[in-house]
């Protein structure tokens, strides 16, 4: 199949994928890519086997954004080129400097501030540096500096967020075996075929068996040179030792490039998503079976065939194992999917953690449900100056989130409130209360945590004649977020990163109403309220040290909710039902932002969690029941309607007594 047809087929596949994959919060409205063969969608080639049928990692990421990523040669925004390096001095035809210049020219020198960008280059620079050992370190330094400069150009042009993966360890690729055997001269080809015939059929479930597989491969290669056992064994050992030395040297160059690029990126202080692909590859190589792979040193494509030309139908293609590599350097389709999973998990993480700041609002509202039940009962049976009232209640809430894949779970909350009030005058009561909340929050199947909070509040109620009333409360809470678990899916594997943090809640609420009597037992009238809450959640680092472990900054949330409603009350019956319908409006900007980054890197980037609908309805019903002259019970249930982000049901029961 020719290259244009293959690319078109891949584009069609990604278009279909965009309907099949879960769509996350669309924080970015475009994706632009610069890089080498790891990212090339068809400008030079598609570097995995059956490339026309399999999307690359960046195409999968684009599909998650609802985008259709195409090669720039076809009018798209993927400028990556197979063989690409950082600078024209290394390759005048294939380099990210020219890719970036072409993109800037076509966009008037400006980047989309809501766009997502990928800049991934360096592997070919390292390969070029290896050929000149005396200048290798200086070459690596120059390339890393150029990569950082290009990322800076993107940021200076206004790019919103730039993904900059590090370079996987070239010393761990099949290319190292090929490089060692290339010194055998005329016998190199037969030695290569023999070596990879062995490597391609051997399972490598751990590092030890991987080493053994390489030794066995060199033994097979040496057998093509000599049939004398002693000579064959000596040559195989020399080849293996040379492989070890070369792999270590190339790994050191890879690490040097990554470290120097990292240092430069940190100095930029930009919105940079650093993906630790090198760390991920090392973890996959150490335990490939966890990720659905069985071979981490062989390759599916025939010896000497580039992944850009390799198809599963060509002679020599093997399916003997589940391969990490398609050819000597490039990942298999399954690994491209894993890279996409990994990068997507990093992008999603701060938005997932942003859920922490919204949970404390359930604590304050649960407390207020019990307090309002008590104060309503006090209005029905007014006290006298000097009297003391005590009350307590239980409030529960259940929320079903109905957003995107980041918020499609549920939450439950249990609040216990105890309070005591003092009647300052016949129409003015003030008091203090304590509330405890225990929540289990599961915003999505990939993120959950527990919240425990202790709240202290001062409250007051002033009645105005026989009809008007004003309530206020001022509250403060200490918050503990425990058992935070973030689940990361990478291919068939699921990782769990854990953490904990603490927070504070400070808020107030003012509520007023006017009761219009409709006879001895019935009254009705308007109600209005304004609630202001300030939440601060401390930053935290996850407990692990793997390539998926992350750290997150502090976050704050301001919530301002105004309510207008209408209420119907009854009194002086054995059971006194009531009902209320309320229109709620969220004032101001209630979004919360935080930064996140991998623990194995020093860069970070910001995500903002939006508040969702600003308007919704509450529908509530309940009743109070006199249990004597001074003791009363109360209960209620309410539901949220008209909110596309979540459905919530709340309930409460309580009792109060007047002395």
KEFIZA-400449 format. One record per residue (C-alpha): residue in one letter; x negated, y, z. Coordinates in nm, 4 decimals, decimal comma. Layout:
A  X  Y  Z
...
! end
This chain:
X  0,0000  0,0000  0,0000
X  -0,1444  0,3417  -0,0883
X  -0,2075  0,6006  0,1821
X  0,0828  0,8420  0,1096
X  0,3374  0,5605  0,1162
X  0,1923  0,4256  0,4386
X  0,2144  0,7661  0,6035
X  0,5726  0,8140  0,4865
X  0,6660  0,4768  0,6293
X  0,5097  0,5736  0,9630
X  0,7013  0,9001  0,9651
X  1,0268  0,7129  0,9087
X  0,9378  0,4792  1,1938
X  0,8717  0,7667  1,4323
X  1,2002  0,9282  1,3318
X  1,3783  0,6082  1,4306
X  1,1732  0,5869  1,7507
X  1,2906  0,9319  1,8554
X  1,6432  0,7934  1,8882
X  1,5359  0,4812  2,0734
X  1,3056  0,6287  2,3379
X  1,4352  0,8038  2,6496
X  1,4188  1,1800  2,6097
X  1,2545  1,3603  2,8991
X  1,2968  1,7229  2,9913
X  1,2084  1,9158  2,6789
X  0,9621  2,1572  2,8338
X  0,7833  2,2088  2,5015
X  0,9360  2,2756  2,1630
X  0,6472  2,1696  1,9375
X  0,3368  1,9484  1,9269
X  0,0157  2,0339  1,7408
X  -0,2826  1,7974  1,7254
X  -0,6554  1,8429  1,6574
X  -0,9047  1,5594  1,6696
X  -1,0545  1,2535  1,5074
X  -0,9385  0,9078  1,3999
X  -0,7766  0,8336  1,7364
X  -0,5157  1,0989  1,6532
X  -0,5140  1,1065  1,2713
X  -0,1644  1,0494  1,1367
X  -0,2676  1,0215  0,7716
X  -0,4980  1,3094  0,6748
X  -0,7807  1,0618  0,6247
X  -0,6111  0,7432  0,7426
X  -0,4079  0,5782  1,0156
X  -0,6573  0,3922  1,2299
X  -0,4784  0,0901  1,3666
X  -0,3722  -0,2288  1,1940
X  -0,0502  -0,2104  0,9956
X  -0,0662  0,1650  1,0454
X  0,2346  0,2203  0,8213
X  0,4518  0,0278  1,0655
X  0,3055  0,1332  1,4008
X  0,3228  0,4857  1,5481
X  0,0097  0,6306  1,7037
X  0,0033  0,7619  2,0600
X  0,0566  1,1264  1,9539
X  0,3526  1,0347  1,7352
X  0,5130  0,8558  2,0294
X  0,4575  1,1638  2,2475
X  0,6133  1,3811  1,9772
X  0,9169  1,1514  1,9652
X  0,9594  1,1979  2,3408
X  0,9839  1,5713  2,2726
X  1,2366  1,5147  1,9967
X  0,9740  1,6083  1,7377
X  0,8631  1,4365  1,4183
X  0,4848  1,4667  1,4002
X  0,3395  1,4590  1,0473
X  -0,0083  1,4968  0,9041
X  -0,1054  1,8530  0,8101
X  -0,1810  1,7304  0,4570
X  0,1929  1,6629  0,4330
X  0,2912  1,9981  0,5784
X  0,2968  1,8814  0,9411
X  0,1205  1,9914  1,2584
X  -0,1241  1,6998  1,3012
X  -0,4616  1,8316  1,1832
X  -0,6690  1,5412  1,3179
X  -0,9058  1,3706  1,0728
X  -1,0651  1,0289  1,0855
X  -1,4385  1,0773  1,1350
X  -1,3858  1,4230  1,2836
X  -1,6549  1,5819  1,4999
X  -1,6660  1,9136  1,6829
X  -1,8865  2,1211  1,4510
X  -1,9555  2,1688  1,0778
X  -2,3278  2,1312  1,1531
X  -2,2607  1,7643  1,2270
X  -2,0081  1,7101  0,9470
X  -1,9191  2,0018  0,7185
X  -1,6035  1,8324  0,5924
X  -1,4475  1,6705  0,8984
X  -1,4555  1,8752  1,2187
X  -1,2176  2,0262  1,4702
X  -1,3630  2,3751  1,4291
X  -1,2311  2,3887  1,0734
X  -0,9067  2,2167  1,1754
X  -0,8447  2,4881  1,4313
X  -0,9367  2,7644  1,1880
X  -0,6928  2,6292  0,9282
X  -0,4144  2,6140  1,1838
X  -0,4823  2,9669  1,3107
X  -0,4788  3,1007  0,9570
X  -0,1459  2,9353  0,8810
X  0,0096  3,0713  1,2020
X  -0,1161  3,4268  1,1983
X  -0,3663  3,3577  1,4737
X  -0,0954  3,3009  1,7353
X  0,0067  2,9874  1,9221
X  0,3520  2,8976  2,0469
X  0,3620  2,9705  2,4201
X  0,6227  2,6944  2,4529
X  0,4160  2,4549  2,2441
X  0,2185  2,1500  2,3483
X  -0,1263  2,0971  2,1957
X  -0,3670  1,8037  2,1857
X  -0,7423  1,8521  2,1397
X  -0,9233  1,5169  2,1468
X  -1,2679  1,4906  1,9951
X  -1,6153  1,3708  2,0896
X  -1,6426  1,0007  2,0046
X  -1,8036  1,0618  1,6653
X  -2,0311  1,3279  1,8134
X  -2,1593  1,0676  2,0589
X  -2,2044  0,8113  1,7790
X  -2,4050  1,0679  1,5804
X  -2,6179  1,1555  1,8822
X  -2,7083  0,7892  1,9379
X  -2,8899  0,7808  1,6041
X  -3,1344  1,0484  1,7292
X  -3,2332  0,9415  2,0814
X  -3,4824  1,2254  2,1319
X  -3,2187  1,4939  2,0814
X  -2,9142  1,2966  2,1972
X  -2,8576  1,4781  2,5264
X  -2,8900  1,8213  2,3683
X  -2,6562  1,7176  2,0883
X  -2,3997  1,6012  2,3411
X  -2,4278  1,9285  2,5303
X  -2,3731  2,1275  2,2122
X  -2,0697  1,9212  2,1149
X  -1,9097  1,9448  2,4595
X  -1,9625  2,3214  2,4633
X  -1,8027  2,3502  2,1196
X  -1,5002  2,1432  2,2304
X  -1,4488  2,3696  2,5318
X  -1,4812  2,6790  2,3148
X  -1,2109  2,5471  2,0827
X  -0,9761  2,4797  2,3735
X  -1,0417  2,8356  2,4909
X  -0,9490  2,9608  2,1444
X  -0,6185  2,7762  2,1722
X  -0,5467  2,9223  2,5140
X  -0,6475  3,2727  2,4056
X  -0,4125  3,2413  2,1086
X  -0,1264  3,1816  2,3527
X  -0,1010  2,8008  2,3661
X  0,1288  2,6965  2,6500
X  -0,0264  2,3640  2,7499
X  -0,3275  2,1826  2,6046
X  -0,3842  1,8081  2,6473
X  -0,7572  1,7317  2,6469
X  -0,8215  1,3576  2,6952
X  -1,1747  1,2543  2,7749
X  -1,3641  1,0156  2,5495
X  -1,3371  0,6413  2,6206
X  -1,6619  0,4583  2,6892
X  -1,8096  0,3771  2,3484
X  -2,0466  0,1429  2,5253
X  -1,7535  -0,0920  2,5854
X  -1,6446  -0,1210  2,2215
X  -1,7165  -0,4028  1,9728
X  -1,9269  -0,1461  1,7860
X  -2,2106  -0,2119  2,0329
X  -2,2251  -0,5785  1,9296
X  -2,2325  -0,4782  1,5640
X  -2,5046  -0,2180  1,6257
X  -2,7310  -0,4735  1,7936
X  -2,6848  -0,7339  1,5204
X  -2,7499  -0,4800  1,2448
X  -3,1242  -0,5000  1,3214
X  -3,1333  -0,8561  1,1885
X  -3,1727  -0,7377  0,8298
X  -3,0456  -0,9703  0,5534
X  -2,9061  -1,2137  0,8094
X  -2,6990  -0,9449  0,9831
X  -2,3780  -1,0137  0,7936
X  -2,3684  -1,3870  0,8605
X  -2,4676  -1,3215  1,2230
X  -2,1852  -1,0683  1,2561
X  -1,9300  -1,3102  1,1158
X  -2,0459  -1,5857  1,3513
X  -2,0524  -1,3544  1,6532
X  -1,7025  -1,2196  1,5987
X  -1,5641  -1,5613  1,5122
X  -1,6603  -1,6431  1,8696
X  -1,5553  -1,3107  2,0270
X  -1,2185  -1,2979  1,8522
X  -1,1029  -1,6342  1,9803
X  -1,2203  -1,6063  2,3424
X  -0,9990  -1,4806  2,6217
X  -1,1623  -1,2218  2,8490
X  -0,9371  -1,1938  3,1565
X  -1,2021  -1,0168  3,3644
X  -1,5445  -0,8535  3,3406
X  -1,7368  -1,1732  3,4156
X  -1,5775  -1,3724  3,1332
X  -1,6230  -1,0716  2,9046
X  -1,9972  -1,0809  2,9694
X  -1,9997  -1,4551  2,9082
X  -1,8103  -1,4072  2,5823
X  -2,0747  -1,1607  2,4590
X  -2,3547  -1,4003  2,5546
X  -2,1816  -1,6814  2,3682
X  -2,1309  -1,4574  2,0651
X  -2,5004  -1,3725  2,0496
X  -2,5813  -1,7406  2,0796
X  -2,3630  -1,8058  1,7747
X  -2,5280  -1,5178  1,5923
X  -2,8761  -1,6469  1,6777
X  -2,7744  -1,9848  1,5361
X  -2,7528  -1,8186  1,1939
X  -3,1212  -1,7257  1,2237
X  -3,2709  -2,0464  1,3605
X  -3,1532  -2,3975  1,4354
X  -3,4420  -2,4583  1,6751
X  -3,2852  -2,4562  2,0260
X  -3,5719  -2,2714  2,1988
X  -3,5906  -2,0035  1,9291
X  -3,2128  -1,9697  1,9199
X  -3,1921  -1,9334  2,2978
X  -3,4740  -1,6785  2,3137
X  -3,3242  -1,4714  2,0314
X  -2,9769  -1,4841  2,1860
X  -3,1190  -1,3590  2,5156
X  -3,3042  -1,0755  2,3409
X  -2,9885  -0,9730  2,1586
X  -2,7876  -0,9816  2,4801
X  -3,0482  -0,7743  2,6652
X  -3,0547  -0,5235  2,3809
X  -2,6738  -0,5041  2,3951
X  -2,6836  -0,4362  2,7677
X  -2,9415  -0,1575  2,7272
X  -2,7632  0,0021  2,4323
X  -2,4242  -0,0179  2,6024
X  -2,5633  0,1491  2,9128
X  -2,7273  0,4236  2,7080
X  -2,4138  0,4954  2,5060
X  -2,1993  0,4820  2,8185
X  -2,4322  0,7364  2,9806
X  -2,3943  0,9642  2,6772
X  -2,0157  0,9253  2,6891
X  -2,0111  1,0102  3,0572
X  -2,2418  1,3065  2,9948
X  -2,0113  1,4422  2,7266
X  -1,7050  1,3987  2,9479
X  -1,8706  1,5625  3,2477
X  -1,9945  1,8630  3,0513
X  -1,6604  1,9096  2,8776
X  -1,4861  1,8803  3,2143
X  -1,7067  2,1485  3,3713
X  -1,6352  2,3841  3,0839
X  -1,2606  2,3213  3,0952
X  -1,2463  2,3898  3,4692
X  -1,4081  2,7290  3,4117
X  -1,1297  2,8217  3,1685
X  -0,8646  2,8088  3,4441
X  -0,6065  2,7297  3,1779
X  -0,2966  2,5162  3,1585
X  -0,4922  2,2011  3,0741
X  -0,3729  1,8414  3,0941
X  -0,6862  1,6315  3,1332
X  -0,6109  1,2645  3,0623
X  -0,8686  1,0176  3,1957
X  -0,8668  0,7762  2,9018
X  -1,2153  0,6537  2,9953
X  -1,0915  0,5552  3,3407
X  -0,7792  0,3925  3,1999
X  -0,9810  0,1854  2,9503
X  -1,2145  0,0679  3,2252
X  -0,9162  -0,0452  3,4321
X  -0,7586  -0,2241  3,1373
X  -1,0861  -0,4011  3,0566
X  -1,1167  -0,5133  3,4193
X  -0,7654  -0,6640  3,4256
X  -0,6283  -0,6914  3,0708
X  -0,3621  -0,9519  3,1458
X  -0,1749  -0,6984  3,3566
X  -0,1340  -0,4880  3,0422
X  -0,0337  -0,7705  2,8112
X  -0,3818  -0,8122  2,6591
X  -0,6071  -1,1154  2,6545
X  -0,9172  -0,9972  2,4659
X  -1,1147  -0,6771  2,5289
X  -1,4297  -0,7252  2,3183
X  -1,3163  -0,8906  1,9943
X  -1,1007  -0,7353  1,7221
X  -0,8038  -0,8359  1,5106
X  -0,9313  -0,6945  1,1805
X  -1,1908  -0,8796  0,9714
X  -1,5562  -0,7868  1,0205
X  -1,6403  -0,4792  0,8149
X  -1,2776  -0,3744  0,7634
X  -1,1701  -0,0347  0,8950
X  -0,8471  -0,0204  1,0927
X  -0,7269  0,2373  0,8398
X  -0,7262  -0,0338  0,5709
X  -0,6435  -0,3318  0,7886
X  -0,3142  -0,5168  0,7616
X  -0,1976  -0,8306  0,9336
X  -0,1496  -1,0005  0,5956
X  -0,5101  -0,9719  0,4741
X  -0,7465  -1,2724  0,4848
X  -0,9520  -1,2831  0,8009
X  -0,7010  -1,0975  1,0177
X  -0,6549  -1,2917  1,3408
X  -0,3783  -1,3176  1,5950
X  -0,5682  -1,5599  1,8169
X  -0,5577  -1,3125  2,1061
X  -0,3738  -0,9980  2,2184
X  -0,6449  -0,7440  2,1361
X  -0,7510  -0,4175  2,2927
X  -0,9264  -0,3243  1,9675
X  -0,8028  -0,3254  1,6111
X  -1,1529  -0,2860  1,4663
X  -1,4954  -0,2081  1,6062
X  -1,3830  0,1293  1,7533
X  -1,0097  0,1837  1,7297
X  -0,7316  0,0656  1,9589
X  -0,4583  -0,1759  1,8646
X  -0,0958  -0,0591  1,8217
X  -0,0092  -0,1859  2,1695
X  -0,2888  0,0213  2,3198
X  -0,1716  0,3329  2,1332
X  0,1645  0,2801  2,3031
X  -0,0127  0,2480  2,6398
X  -0,2046  0,5715  2,5821
X  0,1245  0,7453  2,5068
X  0,2798  0,6005  2,8247
X  -0,0170  0,7178  3,0265
X  -0,0255  1,0744  2,8949
X  0,3529  1,1034  2,9237
X  0,3330  0,9985  3,2890
X  0,0872  1,2811  3,3558
X  0,3063  1,5341  3,1772
X  0,6164  1,4212  3,3697
X  0,4621  1,4021  3,7166
X  0,4871  1,7685  3,8275
X  0,8491  1,7835  3,7106
X  0,9220  1,4683  3,9122
X  0,7549  1,6118  4,2225
X  0,9590  1,9301  4,1755
X  1,2584  1,7359  4,3062
X  1,1147  1,7594  4,6581
X  1,2023  2,1281  4,6898
X  1,5741  2,0730  4,6188
X  1,6417  1,7968  4,8701
X  1,6295  2,0183  5,1846
X  1,9379  2,2051  5,0634
X  2,1360  1,8895  5,1464
X  2,0187  1,9268  5,5071
X  2,1420  2,2852  5,5468
X  2,4726  2,2128  5,3743
X  2,5320  1,9000  5,5798
X  2,4808  2,1020  5,8976
X  2,7128  2,3759  5,7722
X  2,9876  2,1239  5,6967
X  2,9987  2,0180  6,0619
X  2,9637  2,3755  6,1884
X  3,2473  2,4983  5,9701
X  3,4692  2,2141  6,0919
X  3,4035  2,3223  6,4488
X  3,4600  2,6923  6,3808
X  3,7816  2,6248  6,1901
X  3,9097  2,4321  6,4910
X  3,8136  2,7213  6,7190
X  4,0177  2,9601  6,5052
X  4,3200  2,7339  6,5473
X  4,2785  2,7256  6,9272
X  4,1034  3,0515  7,0255
X  3,8977  3,0467  7,3421
X  3,8665  3,3036  7,6182
X  3,5649  3,5054  7,7140
X  3,3236  3,2988  7,9209
X  3,4323  2,9594  7,7909
X  3,1775  2,7068  7,6598
X  3,2358  2,4776  7,3636
X  3,0363  2,1711  7,2665
X  3,0632  1,9864  6,9393
X  2,9005  1,7183  6,7339
X  2,9488  1,5609  6,3977
X  2,8215  1,3350  6,1274
X  2,8023  1,4491  5,7638
X  2,7134  1,2304  5,4669
X  2,6446  1,3125  5,1056
X  2,5987  1,1078  4,7915
X  2,4673  1,2563  4,4694
X  2,4552  1,0979  4,1242
X  2,2110  1,2847  3,9014
X  2,3200  1,3047  3,5398
X  2,0261  1,4766  3,3708
X  1,7472  1,3450  3,1479
X  1,5219  1,0489  3,2284
X  1,3484  1,2520  3,5024
X  1,6767  1,3009  3,6882
X  1,9124  1,0108  3,6336
X  1,9131  0,8454  3,9762
X  2,0964  0,9163  4,3002
X  2,0529  1,0346  4,6570
X  2,2143  0,9723  4,9955
X  2,1977  1,1909  5,3029
X  2,3034  1,1371  5,6646
X  2,3186  1,4423  5,8948
X  2,3843  1,4429  6,2692
X  2,4645  1,7805  6,4252
X  2,5035  1,8730  6,7941
X  2,5849  2,2225  6,9130
X  2,6983  2,4375  7,2006
X  2,8782  2,7708  7,1815
X  2,9595  3,0481  7,4264
X  3,2616  3,2762  7,4008
X  3,1094  3,6215  7,4409
X  3,4515  3,7845  7,4106
X  3,7969  3,6573  7,3277
X  3,7215  3,6999  6,9569
X  3,3446  3,6480  6,9380
X  3,1614  3,3179  6,9799
X  2,7882  3,2588  6,9462
X  2,5907  2,9410  6,9793
X  2,2997  2,7211  6,8930
X  2,2864  2,3826  6,7248
X  2,0435  2,1095  6,6338
X  2,0721  1,8914  6,3237
X  1,8784  1,5915  6,2052
X  1,8809  1,4640  5,8476
X  1,7707  1,1323  5,7043
X  1,7720  1,1175  5,3255
X  1,6867  0,8573  5,0663
X  1,6191  1,0356  4,7403
X  1,5865  0,8451  4,4129
X  1,5976  1,1176  4,1460
X  1,5030  0,8551  3,8875
X  1,3930  0,4945  3,8631
X  1,0357  0,6255  3,8452
X  1,0306  0,8546  4,1483
X  1,1718  0,8225  4,4988
X  1,1017  0,9337  4,8542
X  1,2432  0,9737  5,2033
X  1,3134  1,3096  5,3661
X  1,3482  1,3565  5,7404
X  1,4284  1,6998  5,8719
X  1,4966  1,8622  6,2075
X  1,6947  2,1851  6,1914
X  1,7626  2,4503  6,4532
X  2,0286  2,7171  6,3942
X  2,1868  3,0145  6,5634
X  2,5476  3,0795  6,4674
X  2,8251  3,3252  6,5364
X  3,1958  3,3646  6,4592
X  3,3894  3,6888  6,4881
X  3,7662  3,6899  6,4455
X  3,9363  4,0071  6,3286
X  4,2827  4,0179  6,4789
X  4,4930  3,7163  6,3978
X  4,3960  3,6920  6,0325
X  4,0350  3,7783  5,9473
X  3,7134  3,6032  6,0410
X  3,3402  3,6160  5,9702
X  3,0907  3,3331  6,0329
X  2,7123  3,3552  6,0135
X  2,4297  3,1142  6,0732
X  2,0529  3,1498  6,0635
X  1,8634  2,8212  6,0366
X  1,5098  2,6837  6,0271
X  1,3943  2,3271  5,9628
X  1,0743  2,1235  5,9695
X  1,0599  1,8717  5,6859
X  0,8698  1,5466  5,6408
X  0,8582  1,3793  5,3006
X  0,7536  1,0173  5,3481
X  0,7190  0,7096  5,1307
X  0,6859  0,9155  4,8135
X  0,6483  0,6700  4,5264
X  0,5810  0,7563  4,1649
X  0,6064  0,4631  3,9260
X  0,4001  0,4663  3,6070
X  0,4757  0,2292  3,3223
X  0,1783  0,1512  3,0982
X  0,2809  -0,1078  2,8447
X  0,4142  -0,4062  3,0410
X  0,2376  -0,2947  3,3597
X  0,3907  -0,0821  3,6345
X  0,1708  0,1097  3,8738
X  0,2900  0,2773  4,1928
X  0,1230  0,5870  4,3342
X  0,2170  0,6863  4,6894
X  0,1901  0,9975  4,9011
X  0,3478  1,2135  5,1705
X  0,3771  1,5801  5,2565
X  0,5673  1,8267  5,4753
X  0,7678  2,1426  5,4295
X  0,9761  2,4218  5,5805
X  1,3290  2,5495  5,5276
X  1,4539  2,8949  5,6275
X  1,7994  3,0205  5,5431
X  2,1170  3,1999  5,6340
X  2,4820  3,1869  5,5401
X  2,7601  3,4411  5,5765
X  3,1205  3,3274  5,5301
X  3,4419  3,5228  5,5614
X  3,8116  3,4690  5,5067
X  4,1562  3,6126  5,5566
X  4,4517  3,4013  5,6688
X  4,7934  3,4963  5,5353
X  5,0670  3,3351  5,7496
X  5,3434  3,1478  5,5666
X  5,5470  3,0586  5,8705
X  5,4687  2,9018  6,2066
X  5,2627  2,6109  6,0794
X  5,1151  2,7218  5,7470
X  4,8685  2,9874  5,6353
X  4,6715  3,0531  5,3207
X  4,4197  3,3022  5,1946
X  4,0886  3,3777  5,0243
X  3,7444  3,2759  5,1432
X  3,4031  3,3967  5,0328
X  3,0456  3,3158  5,1306
X  2,6847  3,3855  5,0454
X  2,4062  3,1389  5,1262
X  2,0350  3,2076  5,0954
X  1,7762  2,9335  5,1446
X  1,3994  2,9450  5,1097
X  1,2157  2,6123  5,0810
X  0,8413  2,5585  5,0859
X  0,6908  2,2139  5,0211
X  0,3218  2,1546  5,0798
X  0,0967  2,0206  4,8091
X  -0,0348  1,6681  4,8390
X  -0,2662  1,4138  4,6802
X  -0,1576  1,0601  4,6085
X  -0,3329  0,7910  4,8075
X  -0,4903  0,5959  4,5218
X  -0,8130  0,6531  4,3317
X  -0,7179  0,5114  3,9918
X  -0,6830  0,6913  3,6594
X  -0,3145  0,7579  3,7383
X  -0,3598  0,9100  4,0862
X  -0,2663  1,2774  4,0924
X  -0,2649  1,5870  4,3121
X  0,0023  1,8544  4,3298
X  0,0160  2,2143  4,4478
X  0,2500  2,3805  4,6951
X  0,5933  2,4680  4,5617
X  0,8641  2,7093  4,6694
X  1,2334  2,7389  4,5901
X  1,4782  3,0244  4,6459
X  1,8465  2,9348  4,6360
X  2,1171  3,2027  4,6398
X  2,4741  3,0747  4,6103
X  2,7877  3,2854  4,6180
X  3,1307  3,1287  4,6687
X  3,4844  3,2507  4,6092
X  3,7702  3,0222  4,7030
X  4,1241  2,9791  4,8274
X  4,2260  2,7833  5,1337
X  4,5455  2,6384  5,2824
X  4,5601  2,5587  5,6561
X  4,8154  2,4059  5,8911
X  4,8369  2,4203  6,2704
X  5,0327  2,3082  6,5755
X  5,1088  1,9643  6,4314
X  4,9810  1,6265  6,5560
X  4,7653  1,6180  6,2405
X  4,6771  1,9460  6,0710
X  4,5628  1,8994  5,7105
X  4,3840  2,1647  5,5057
X  4,2593  2,2060  5,1494
X  4,0225  2,4420  4,9726
X  3,9047  2,4978  4,6180
X  3,5900  2,7072  4,5598
X  3,4055  2,8536  4,2653
X  3,0264  2,8495  4,3172
X  2,7685  3,0625  4,1395
X  2,3917  3,0359  4,1645
X  2,2365  3,3848  4,1646
X  1,8924  3,4796  4,0420
X  1,6097  3,2546  3,9265
X  1,6215  2,9325  4,1247
X  1,3610  2,7484  3,9175
X  1,0592  2,6113  4,1009
X  0,7149  2,5583  3,9525
X  0,4113  2,3639  4,0622
X  0,0795  2,2522  3,9234
X  -0,0485  1,8985  3,8918
X  -0,3602  1,7229  3,7765
X  -0,5381  1,3901  3,7991
X  -0,7524  1,3324  4,1055
X  -1,0314  1,2117  3,8772
X  -1,0380  1,5533  3,7076
X  -1,0476  1,9157  3,8250
X  -0,8099  2,0762  3,5764
X  -0,4375  2,1249  3,6322
X  -0,1260  2,2422  3,4532
X  0,2128  2,3817  3,5518
X  0,5633  2,2481  3,5047
X  0,8853  2,4261  3,5933
X  1,1969  2,2506  3,7176
X  1,5135  2,4325  3,6180
X  1,8166  2,4566  3,8439
X  2,0648  2,3290  3,5871
X  2,4208  2,4611  3,5841
X  2,4712  2,7930  3,7600
X  2,8480  2,7518  3,8035
X  3,0549  2,4691  3,9489
X  3,3658  2,3943  4,1555
X  3,4035  2,2414  4,5014
X  3,7281  2,0707  4,5929
X  3,7730  1,9892  4,9620
X  4,0432  1,8385  5,1821
X  4,0475  1,7534  5,5502
X  4,2359  1,7591  5,8760
X  4,1982  1,8420  6,2421
X  4,3610  1,6364  6,5151
X  4,4233  1,7597  6,8724
X  4,3186  1,4947  7,1253
X  4,4424  1,6884  7,4269
X  4,4429  2,0433  7,5538
X  4,0686  2,0982  7,5106
X  3,9405  1,8215  7,2792
X  3,9866  1,8052  6,9032
X  3,8642  1,5901  6,6202
X  3,8073  1,7023  6,2625
X  3,7176  1,5410  5,9302
X  3,6839  1,6364  5,5661
X  3,5735  1,5255  5,2226
X  3,4678  1,7314  4,9212
X  3,3548  1,6719  4,5646
X  3,1676  1,8815  4,3107
X  3,3276  1,9239  3,9695
X  3,2239  2,0970  3,6508
X  2,8497  2,0444  3,6962
X  2,6771  1,8621  3,4105
X  2,3612  1,7941  3,6142
X  2,5057  1,5932  3,9021
X  2,8181  1,4618  4,0710
X  2,8322  1,4982  4,4492
X  3,0687  1,3681  4,7165
X  3,0370  1,4832  5,0788
X  3,2211  1,3804  5,3932
X  3,2103  1,4648  5,7604
X  3,3684  1,3711  6,0925
X  3,3285  1,5529  6,4221
X  3,4641  1,6364  6,7636
X  3,4573  1,9466  6,9814
X  3,5594  2,0329  7,3345
X  3,6245  2,3606  7,5143
X  3,5436  2,4140  7,8815
! end
